[in-house]
Amino acid sequence: MRRRRRGKGTNDVTSRTRSTRPTSRPRGVAIIEFALVLPLLVILVLLTVDFGRLVQSRLIISNVSREGGSLASRQTAVDTTLATLLTVSARPLDLAGRDGRIIITRISERRSAALPRPTVKVAVSSGSLAVASQIDSTRRYYGLSQRMYNHLVYNPTNGMADVSELTVVEVFYKYRPITPLPRFLGGMLTPNGDGMIVWSKAAF
């Protein structure tokens, strides 16, 4: 009986010794690991937020240019009213202020063999963003693709061009990040950490 009691007492001492071992070392290691991982998690969250907003802005700009080009091509006259209407359709993006601009250009065919090159018939814009149109007579093919440009050139075989006119809608938007991450990265995401120009063009 005494041996059994001694054995039970020995087990109690052992269990007490195990339960009273310090646990500060595992906790200290966990704190250090968390401190090392936390900056990476913060950067990942900031990147996700800004990248998601950038993708959303790009999709809105593309939709406005396509729908605007389709709508403008059906109208006989192109004026600033249509450009203002397109700025409203881009919400929540503010294309009417300093960060946005919409340019609508209509290019007309040439109906003479003496002057076969097409001409810019009218160009209207809305918004205050300081950007230049990509459609210009000084550019090669007026900023259009060669195939699209050729449809506006006088064709002596048919006595006219393949297409009488072409309407181009350009949408520009200056995306500004809402997180301070671009400034910390020295403008890697956006030039000078101020913003980047997102634009889209559609021709009908």
Beta strands, then each sheet from edge to edge (+ up, - down):
strand 1: 100-108
strand 2: 119-127
strand 3: 165-175
strand 4: 196-203
sheet 1: 2+ 1- 3+ 4-
end
